[in-house]
Amino acid sequence: PLAGTAVAVAHDERTMIPDCIFCHPDRALLAESAMSLAFLDSFPVSKGHALIIPNRHVVSIWEMTAEEYADT
């Protein structure tokens, strides 16, 4: 998707959780890969501050696979 487009992402490996801010981001998607998403932070600490998250729900970075970590 192009930057500035509405977020409509199919999360094949993710169970969509109704109140998860990452399942239902309210901002434009900057980039998408097979294992991760990137979008601007709602509360940026500097101009251009972005979040890159894995498609799969994880509690911490330590639960990510090596492939997921390399993709982010």
C-alpha positions in Angstrom: 0.0 0.0 0.0 1.0 3.6 -0.5 1.7 5.9 2.4 -1.4 7.9 3.3 -3.8 5.1 2.4 -6.3 3.7 4.9 -5.1 0.7 6.7 -6.9 -2.5 5.6 -4.4 -5.2 6.4 -5.1 -9.0 6.2 -3.3 -10.6 9.2 -3.2 -14.2 8.1 -1.2 -15.4 11.1 -2.8 -13.1 13.6 -5.9 -13.5 15.6 -7.7 -10.2 15.4 -8.3 -8.9 18.9 -11.1 -6.3 19.1 -9.4 -3.9 21.5 -5.8 -4.3 20.2 -4.5 -1.0 18.9 -2.1 -2.9 16.6 -4.8 -5.1 15.1 -6.8 -2.0 14.3 -4.4 0.9 13.8 -6.1 4.3 13.3 -3.4 5.7 11.0 -1.9 5.1 7.6 0.3 2.2 6.9 3.8 3.2 5.9 5.1 -0.3 4.8 4.1 -3.9 5.0 6.0 -7.1 4.6 5.1 -10.8 5.0 6.0 -10.6 8.7 5.6 -7.0 9.9 3.9 -3.6 9.6 5.2 -0.1 9.9 3.1 3.0 10.7 3.6 6.4 12.3 3.4 6.5 16.1 0.3 8.3 17.5 2.5 10.0 20.1 5.8 10.6 18.3 8.8 11.6 20.3 10.3 13.2 17.2 9.1 14.0 13.6 8.8 10.8 11.6 8.7 8.5 14.7 7.4 5.2 13.4 6.5 1.8 14.9 7.5 -1.5 13.3 5.6 -4.5 14.7 5.4 -8.2 13.8 2.1 -9.4 12.3 1.9 -12.1 15.0 0.9 -11.2 18.5 3.8 -11.5 20.9 4.1 -10.3 24.5 7.7 -9.2 24.2 10.5 -9.0 21.7 11.9 -12.3 23.1 8.9 -14.2 21.8 9.7 -13.2 18.2 11.2 -15.8 15.9 14.6 -15.1 14.3 12.8 -14.5 11.0 10.3 -12.1 12.5 13.1 -10.1 14.3 15.2 -9.9 11.1 12.1 -8.7 9.1 11.4 -5.8 11.5 
